Amino acid sequence: MIRTEALDRLPVRDRVPDLLAALDSRGTAVLHAPPGTGKTTLVPLALAGLTGAGPLRSVLVAEPRRMAVRAAARRMAWLLGQEVGDQVGYTVRGDRRAGPATRVEVVTTGVLLQRLQRDPELPGVDVVLLDECHERHLDADTALAFLVDVRSALRPELGLVAASATSDVDAWAALLTSADGSEPAPVVCGGGRGFDSAVRYAPPPAGIRPAHGTRVDQALLRHVAATIRTALARHEGDVLCFLPGTGEIARTAVLLAGADAEVLQLHGRAPAAVQDAVLRGGGERRRVVLATSVAESSLTVPGVRIVVDSGLAREPRTDHARGLGSLTTVPVSAAGATQRAGRAGREAPGTVYRCWAEADDGRRARFPAPEIRVADLTSFALRVACWGDPSARGLALLDAPPGGAMAAAGAVLRSVGAVDREGRATERGTRMARLGVHPRLARALLDGAGRVGADRAAAVVALLSEEPPREYGDDLAAVWRAARRGGDGYPARWRAETRRLAAALRAVEPAGPDAGEDGGLSDDAVTGLVTALAYPERVARARGEGMFLMASGTRGEVAAGSAVRGAPWLAVAVADRPVSAASARIRLAAPVDEATALSAADRLLAEAEEVGWEDGALIARTVRRLGAVELSSRPLTRPDPDRVRAAVLDGLRREGLGLLHWTREAEGLRDRLAFLRRTVGDPWPDVTDEALLERAGEWLEPELSRVRRAADLGRIHAGTGLRRLLPWAGGAAARLDELAPERIEVPSGSRVRVEYGGERPVLAVKLQELFGLRETPEVAGVPVLVHLLSPAGRPAAVTADLASFWRDGYRAVRAELRGRYPRHPWPEDPSTAQPTRHTRARAPR
C-alpha cells in the first residue's frame, strides 16, 4: 500500500504538476530542489505515474554512486509499500534487481552510458531523470550530452529531466535544448525545503597545518572528534560527520573510542551490507556515522539530526604526462557545504557544526571542480569516439574537455588499438567500450584472455578495477589469494565483477579463448602479465633498494618491508605522485620477469643511436630501451659529426661558459667588448652568457669539432674565440685598442690596466703618478673612474673629475697620508707637480 502520508510530507510534491506539464509541453525540464525535498524519490514515482498523477511511464533514474542507487530504489519501493525489484528496481555494475513489472529503474550513470552505447534509442524508456547534475561527475556530464543528442536525432519524444540541488540551473536549461536551438528548457523549482538547521561554526585551534595532497593534520581530526563529542552532549539524534577519505574516517573512529554512541563508517568501499545497515537506521543506541562525500546527496541516513563537517573534500588530479592519477584534499565548495548541511534537516530540525571560521565561507569555491577538467579522460575519449564525435566539440557539455588531457587520452587509445589515427573508434575499440572498464583494463582483458584464459584474466582485471583494501598489501598476487579466501566485503564485490567481466568478454568475443586455457602459468605470473598488459608504461625496473624506474620515465618507490621490494622488475598497478614528491609511491604491483615485461610492453621497445652530453662527457652509443628503461648499450664508433657538435653545444649550454679556458686577457677582452656594446652599440658584439651560448657554434669553431669530454672544452682558449666575434668586416675591429684600450699611459710613464668589468671603466693608479694631469682620461668618450691609490697601493680616493679632486679633495688626502709616507712627494699644487713612481729621494730633479 502506498504510504500517502510520507509522500505528502515531501515539499516537492506541490511542484510535480508543473514538472509534468513542462514535460508534456517541451519534453525536457530542469528540476531545482534543495536536499531533503523528495526530488530523488517522489519525483521518479510521479513521472512514472505510480502516485496516481499522469499516465504510466517507464522512468530511468541515473545516480552518480552505487550506494545512492540502492538507497533511492529502497526508499521508493518503501513509499509504494513494495519490495525492490517490483515496480521499482535498480542496476549497478554486477548487481541488478528489476523485473517485468518495473516502472522505475535506478542505475548508475556508468550503467546508463553502457546502455546508451549499446542502443542509443533506449527502447522501452519514456523518461530519463539525471539526478545530482550539480556534482559534475564526468559520467553524468557525458550521459547528459549523449541524451541531448538522442532527443535531437533519434527520439524527440524521450523525456529528459536534469535535477540539481544547487542554483546554477540556467546553464542546465540552456544545455538541454542546445542541440535543437530552441528556448531553454523550463525550470521547475521544488516547493519549499527540508527542515531548518541551525549552523554553528567551530573553528579549529591555531597552528593546524593546511591539508597537503592526501595528508590531513591529526590535530584537525582531534578537533573534529571533540566537536562530535560536544554535539552528542548538547543535542538529540544521530551524528553524520563528513571527512575527506577513508583514512581520516578510520583515524577519527579511533579518536571516538569510548563515546556513548555506535561509530559507523560509510564510504564507497564499505561492504554493501554495511552500507545498507547504515541507511536502514539503527536501534535504540545513538549512532555516529563517519562518511565521505558519498553521503552528501541522494541519501537519507535515518535518525540524523546533527551534521559535523570537517570542511574538506577529495578531488581527483591526473598527471597526464606520466599517466598517474592521485587524489588531493581541498576545502569543500560552498555548494558542497550546503549539501552536507541539508543532511541534518531531512527528517526534523537539526544542527550543523562547521569546523572552520565563518569568515572562511567567502573564500570557498562556489561549486566543486568539474571532473572533466581534472580527471583522466581516456574512458571519456573512447566513449565519444564510439559515439561518433572524437573531439567532443559537437556535444552538449558545460565545459569542453582540456586539449592536453584529450591528447594524452588519444595517445593511450591509439596504443591499445581502440582508435585510428583520426581518432575514430576501431572495431576493437567498440568491443573494448562494451566491456564497461577503463580502456587500459579492456586491453588487458582482451589480450590477456588469449594467454591466460578468460576467467583468470577477468579475475585479475577485477582486482585492478575494484581496487582492494590497503590492508591486503601491495603484492597483487597475494591480494588475489586473499580475495579468494574471503573474510570481508571486498571479495564479494570482486567475485561479482569477475563474473561480469567474464560474461562481458564472451559477449564481445563469442569465439574467444576457452576459460580453462592458462598456459600453466602461476598466479604470480598471471597477475604480472595482465597488469603489464593494462599498464605497459608502468613496467618498472629496479634501480637500487626499493626504487624503480618505470618505462614512462617516472621513478617509483615501494614501502619499506614491501613483499615486492626485491623484485628485479615490476608491473605497477596503482601508484600516485604526491604533491612536490620526487618520485611516485607504488601502492600495488606484481613482480614480472624481463621477458614478460618486454612482451607486454613491446610497443615501447626501441633501439636507437644516442649522441648526447651526460655527466660532463660526450656519449655516443647504440641503446636498446623499453621506454625510458635502458636494457643494453654498445659504443658507437663513428657517430654523426653534426650530432656530436650539437651534443657538445648542448653540454656547454647546460654547464656554462666556465668549461672553457679563460685567461685574464680573455676575461679582459670580454669586459672591453661588453663596455663597447653598452656605450657604442653596433657593430660591437653582445657578449653576455646568453648571447655567447647562442652563438657558440660560430665563435668556437674549429676547436668545437674536436671536443669529446669536458676536459677538451677546458683546452679551448676563450680569448681566441672571442676575437672571431670582432667586427672585422666593417673595419671597426681595428679601433678596439683606440676605443677601449687595454692600458692607458699615465704622466709617470706607466701603462696602467683599465678594468672594464663594472658599470664604468676603472683606472687604479698611485696618486703621485698622476701629478700634472689636469683632465680625467676618457675611453670611447666616457671618463674613467679614477681610483687614486696610496704609495702602498691602498685606496685613498675615488673621482671621476680629476681637476675637481686636485682643487678640493687633494688637500685632505695629503694631510692624512704625508705623515704616513714621508719619503714620497706631497706637493702643494699637484696639478703642476712632476709625476713620479719613486720616493722623494729618488724623484727626478
Steps between C-alpha positions, in 0.01 A plus 500: 500500500628844406620700801301811414583685820873467439460617139291796605771619740752542216510870405557437128156340465335838439718556193446161338211630285724775362771247421256268322362794304850605395575150377172481311559834328877501443617145570775621727540695823742597775394424855660713770422364844702529823613188683233311685201619292434173314648562156679163508210292628161660442571654159594172322186333638287793380665498156420128474138558597534284811361766736170537313596806296551465126530201268715194573848545362836327519749717683877457518668683790877551483698554819875566528570233765408137556411564863255772396347268237414230753385750762272687258345177368442371852339826609268517198398136541422571867285800404301270269476230766692257278829313484787612281473323166125545461392834357824659615833332424863584463812405305859559599808338356471130578165524685150536354161478670225576250227306328221517242284718728775756565396854409777691675853370466783674682843457342845648530600748232760244389230240438296762310798574277545130425136473396520811285800363317339161446175654375474881494122491459451354850202290392227471761610812691265800499678741734858529625566692821863594557531565873765711676625664179660772709767258621655514152615141480647418161264209434199718579619781271562248223165326542317831485686597182412168336133528604475848348631348177249213521206736545617714210574226248324178600228537762352848536224347714747385767445702817809638667524657846819639654472524879728724702513604863695818425397822336705481177191390304504747212805333346330160516181641348692638201703182463196269477373675187835597346477235227173630351558870566167550674432705809660372823320219675246594766636527853283363780606597850415243765245625750649588833794330656577259776491588865707791620841435650693730730855556374776535757864570423764311693837620366798284594776631727789697353794312354310245290702425187308534173415176322769405249436230240323231701661603828265641763636631829418264787428805711207586274360148539531533878302823474234330286474215750468749786227685311311172455518433873373854569211450257405168662490667839295802394248361251272205438524268201772332298809675361613496137861617466655582163870421454709505180599133477502152646832559679363798690183302578701217654719737702202698628325176598799419723481848656133438586573187701291500814236741366147423610391409145552236234765620253439392139706556186324581173693523174502358151726208593292392794322165446150533356356338813666764721379780273147363506504461877604864544229620263228288664549668836604377838343374816479664838866602522609831347723485196792701364535443126840601362457549126673621188324716242290196397252612766471856369203434274229251400524333839299529817676357801213435741522655843752768408433834666858627520759554225866560582688620192880483498497746208717278279436299185704288261530571129684304230807635329672344201862531392436449129870504412571204730165325482461514878193604692470616856257656742549835661330646806323832442262722696145387433318737263219723618254282310643188660477653847135584433436143388662365813307734724177380338554153642421630850151612406372206302260369766480776763668829595870446549834653588810541284851543640748639246860447604623828355465871569196677359733746327634212287163455328569776253829345393349168394438415136133526408488153346729196489743474209333325203655156465550554127762765581713291735445130427655238274298531176594169337162334560322819400704524180410142403132559572481813285698326225249213501221760505641645179642828633868435586574864583179540709456845344145422390381377839289693748757541776517781753882484486705397199758230574854643536709456187801356680295239683327398178833472320636276777183289486525469122860377528394226742207395278719481190756293688239237590340500156173658612506791253667571169726794418202729447358404838215291362409190698623173351304177514728396785431831673125440478544161666718655768236764576237230555706333772416778744851561634777748434651449151830392653323225692296409193825450310635280780179294502487448124870426451553326833213256443682355200808429713367404844134415434187713532423422864847570635533816291160615627601426860814716480327781311230498770776551758623796299155655452375435854808628684552281808530626858846628592529245779520225237853620423672611182577162338222442248537121497468493880197728471343253256551215745355708785193587290441131421511418870228758576438635846372854441286698257757538224507136377125507425539811282807352334327170418198683358724714282698194388178330388382813324829545315517137392142522368569831326811357341312204358227735376741709294716202400268200478774300329760611751744292705383214716474588866730214598794596281773649715827368360585350839591841642510562875284762669804723532576474129135563403466810718826639364410438137145639519613806697779569251252473214278756673780741587796443267640848576521398867717196446789586729858383550674504837735794557643450845341394827125548472530732199373428150501679167182465294502482124319835503806658662340539842695383802304303757566373849346212691447513873756363742421136573304459177473147363597625154798709611764258375346426157721583198192603298151613598173554321355795692122496543447793738735790558460865581733792516444722802522874457865613475628141544807398301366153422171313488377271776440148370194370684416183308722303263584156372854366445573398140800361322675695225353286223145572617575870535637518146213295359222703666658836422643407160377819334738693726804301385742701289863499396661828408831677466545750779747786489479734793672669790473324836691561822765714336574268209391440146302175476474323165340156507232271364237442769214254529223631722159412635365853513726680745652177634838425350545131420842493333748725319814480293743775394437679172835510323421752227232738622352760269721815524199730495344315793832512687522874447140546616563289811811700594311826457222360717753407768651846487159665530407280795828528689600853405788697350714420801594175326721700262854622574476863607829689540517845655544643153190315375291625789633851443414482129147390585463791744626746237255367243215515749591865573499590132169322450347708781663826393516487123264217406527347155716366348656390829375149593278401793720293732252413776482132599173458312633655180831314508328167560256573220791567257735237644504305175626812324782625723631165631565332167716316398601399854144385571514209257787343696319492834411163654481582871491791742881503524519568126286812546747612765772509235311743278637852550199725535697809400584351160133435440391843615726666243301320230198705610672837445346709219775434251286542191433871547846582631373596844710226663814700425376772736467268802820621667416860417143490639557264791874474559622221722738747670532878528836680530503737799731806553759292687552291189332191642248312285217420741232237429143622466239276664178488297306252713288753693244759405781742396860438397737520797858624501672408827834689531723644770422863566859625438498356146220739397666826615469755225197335333219757501219311316354156565599240235218378273428179308245505216400845624428377853707640790659218695443464872841572654589302811785699658728272700737567787872421456419159650236437236200547729196704392531865604230668292264443207411765244355538155615867485875525553514880475240534773690254719830693470315814593272378780582150615877466480575717802316264739669192351842672520445586867408141581774322307822708498578421862456133424709513182762779560739375232245563224437841347191690617513832311271790580378517139480149348361625171840653415724256688730249338348147485706216642497129575775539765565639847615859563866396521482341154266753343631663183655841557 
